[in-house]
Amino acid sequence: MFEAEKIVITDMCDRLILDTCGYFINSCPNQEFCKEIHPFLIPIQMGEKDAGEVLSVSRDVSEQYFREEDEAATMAEIGMM
């Protein structure tokens, strides 16, 4: 049985959502999310369940997302002027 020493979960921009140290959550800025993920995370940490595949998006999808995010930020800044 394999026990995960560390699990790190980030968003598309590689910003920390949650990380663990051993069996404990080390850092989770969003405490509501922390409560939500606990039932799923503990069996993985204990080696009772496989972590599964790493989820990722293609480069094209991420570039489109960042373009749209930049446009939204620009429009918000223009609205502030």
C-alpha positions as CSV (number, residue, x, y, z in Angstrom):
1,M,0.0,0.0,0.0
2,F,1.3,3.4,-1.0
3,E,0.7,6.4,1.3
4,A,1.0,9.9,-0.3
5,E,3.5,12.0,1.6
6,K,2.4,15.2,0.0
7,I,-0.6,16.3,-2.2
8,V,-0.7,19.7,-3.9
9,I,-3.8,21.0,-5.6
10,T,-3.6,24.2,-7.7
11,D,-5.8,26.1,-10.1
12,M,-5.1,26.7,-13.8
13,C,-2.7,29.5,-12.9
14,D,-0.9,27.3,-10.5
15,R,-2.2,29.2,-7.5
16,L,-2.5,27.1,-4.3
17,I,-5.9,25.7,-3.5
18,L,-4.7,23.1,-1.0
19,D,-1.6,21.2,0.0
20,T,-1.0,18.4,2.5
21,C,1.8,17.2,4.7
22,G,1.5,13.6,5.6
23,Y,-2.1,13.0,6.7
24,F,-2.8,16.6,7.4
25,I,-4.0,19.6,5.3
26,N,-1.1,22.0,5.6
27,S,-2.7,25.0,3.8
28,C,-6.2,25.6,2.5
29,P,-7.1,29.3,2.1
30,N,-10.8,28.5,1.4
31,Q,-12.1,26.8,4.6
32,E,-15.5,25.9,3.0
33,F,-13.6,24.0,0.3
34,C,-11.5,22.4,3.0
35,K,-14.6,21.0,4.6
36,E,-15.9,19.8,1.3
37,I,-12.8,18.0,0.1
38,H,-12.0,16.2,3.4
39,P,-14.1,13.1,2.7
40,F,-12.3,12.6,-0.6
41,L,-8.8,13.5,0.4
42,I,-8.5,11.3,3.5
43,P,-8.9,7.9,1.7
44,I,-6.3,8.9,-0.8
45,Q,-3.8,9.9,1.9
46,M,-4.4,6.7,3.8
47,G,-3.7,4.6,0.6
48,E,-7.3,3.3,0.6
49,K,-8.1,4.9,-2.8
50,D,-6.1,5.7,-5.9
51,A,-5.6,9.4,-6.5
52,G,-6.5,8.9,-10.2
53,E,-5.4,10.8,-13.2
54,V,-4.0,14.3,-13.1
55,L,-6.5,16.7,-14.6
56,S,-5.1,19.3,-17.0
57,V,-6.3,21.4,-20.0
58,S,-4.7,21.8,-23.4
59,R,-2.5,24.8,-24.2
60,D,-5.2,26.2,-26.6
61,V,-7.9,26.1,-24.0
62,S,-5.7,27.7,-21.3
63,E,-4.6,30.5,-23.8
64,Q,-8.2,31.2,-24.7
65,Y,-9.1,31.4,-21.0
66,F,-6.2,33.8,-20.3
67,R,-7.2,36.0,-23.3
68,E,-10.8,36.2,-22.0
69,E,-9.6,37.0,-18.5
70,D,-7.3,39.8,-19.8
71,E,-10.2,41.2,-21.8
72,A,-12.5,41.2,-18.8
73,A,-9.8,42.9,-16.6
74,T,-9.2,45.5,-19.3
75,M,-13.0,46.2,-19.6
76,A,-13.2,46.5,-15.8
77,E,-10.3,49.0,-15.8
78,I,-11.9,51.0,-18.6
79,G,-15.1,51.1,-16.6
80,M,-13.3,52.6,-13.6
81,M,-12.0,55.6,-15.6
